[in-house]
Amino acid sequence: MRILMASHGYPPVLSGVTLVVQKVARAMVRRGHEVTVITASDQKETYEHEDEGVRVLRRRGASNPWWKEAPIPFIAQKDLDEIVADTRPDIIHAHDSGLLGVQIARMNNYKHLPRVASCYFVPRFVARYLSWNDEPQEVIENVALAYSVWLYNQFHCVVFSTEAHREFFVHDGLDVASTVISNGVDTERYHPGDDGVREVEARYNLPAGPRILFVSRLARDKEIDVLIRGVKRLSGPQQAHLLLVGRGDEREALETLRDELGLQECVHFLGYVPEEDLPAIYRASDLFSMMSIYEVQSIPTLQALATGLPVVAADAVALPEIVHDGINGFLVPPRNPEALATAWTSILRSPEMATRMGQESLVIVREHAETYTFDQYESLYREVIAASREG
């Protein structure tokens, strides 16, 4: 099977989407398929390279005002047609909802090719970045919704990572076939224990005492300021350290907030942590927290579950599908530092509760082992190709 993928980015540009694209592409190669990925260049120049058997075609991109690290891919339609003619794919998989996704959906010269798309966002996410103040504007959100439903209805099948996310789009007009495939997590790499803990504690100078972990891009949509304000509301024996792992455009603003609140000793920016160290960083932590109200699944939260950590998360979008309130953690109202601190305190003051919740996390994450993800994608590709040929 020859698979052509289109993505807004690809590592070394890091996000949940780019990492999913990379691991699915690599997995399909390991299973004997040919995979080509079209994406924006991370070096501003067009070039081609191979990533563990994946052919990666990087094209020039436009500057991204909302994410400096990730250019917006721009590929001339003629160039795209030439890539399709060269790779002769059996199926095309779009992981981009912007211009590249539109180009894939509207390829007039290759209408016969089966095409699937993965959706990784909710319209409120777009509205957050396009609004003129810090609150998403309803009119922008409605336009983003209408656009995205129109776009995904051009494909033969749309993939969502959670049922809550799929239902949102189906309710608002998606009428093509759709399915749910978890982004998955490597449960062999992410597991409980103390493997590598002492090494990362020394390497990253981790502070002694309870550690609350956050892993993701340092971006506005992650609501990291709520985590920092939550630390301010901790006190006494429950005082803990917040470890922020990741890089992004918001780091300077978040450091300023930390300093204004006098939390220099409690909030620690670890920056980019390479994959080889990341599982031990989870194992060195006591609980995980994610307060973003835009998560359609959250790979870092899955990694926390696989490590056997209790989780405190925002009660929003799809997080309740993997964080069950009172079972493997707590769900708290979005943008509520007081409720966040209260939930943290409940876990930190009760080792028995933390252990019980961590065990429940391991149960919940079983169905998200990434080998199932790869099986489902491979089956989906075969099914869509077969249906297209029959049609």
Summary of the structure (lengths in Angstrom):
residues: 391
radius of gyration: 21.1
end to end distance: 18.9
largest distance: 67.2
contacts: 1345
relative contact order: 0.12
helix: 43%
strand: 19%
